[in-house]
């Protein structure tokens, strides 16, 4: 069955080449341009299959007319692979921490102790802290901006106490009031941004349990996440200074 094509655009004036077309059924893009037939040039191309052809188009044609929107299937990864990202990243790991409650925290003995008004008893030699320190010693940066409600939820107070432990392990944590985050237009999603190139979007159910991790590499969404990170980090307050402004009490 023949494709039904829609004209997208051309930089060539009236001579009709080079030009981009779109398959109206699948969204695939067809390129019209001068054919590459020189055997020496074809020999430089990779994984050439029988029946494939090659055309030359100006870069400006792609810059002006190449579609930038695309429907992507969600890429979900397991928790083991997600944990591995905290060692495999190269430079920066940034989290925008937006939720009012994390059910997993409430299962910890440290949470029970903190909620009872006792010292949480953070263990700075547990595997998580050791891993963070090892990666930080390699020059990698772990940064978080945590969003806090006014008044703070019990879980947010617990994480404010936790910030001292995380920073001792190599993280840098800052805080924003939710009203300020809303004024900045920060996203509501809770996510990690690794090396300014991939988002690990955290999914939660209605009971506030984390149910999965979705990887996002769409350049537009990654660029927006980088902009949100820069705005959040610029306006956020270091955790100790912020904590001094938070009224005490659960």
Buried (B, 14 or more C-beta within 10 A) or exposed (E): EEEEBEEBEBBBEEEEEBBBBBEEEEEEBBBBBEEEEEEEEEEEEEEEEEEEEBEEBEEEBBEEBEEEEEEEEEEBBEEEEBEEBBEEBEEBBBBBBBBBBBBEBBEBEBBEBBBEEEEBEBEEEEEBBEBBBEBBEEEBBBBBBBBBEEEBBBBBBBBBBBBBBBBEBBBBBBBBBBEBBEEBEBBEBBBBBBBBBBBBBBBBEEEBEBEBBBBBEBEEBBEEBBEBBEBBBEBBBEBEEBBEEBEEEE
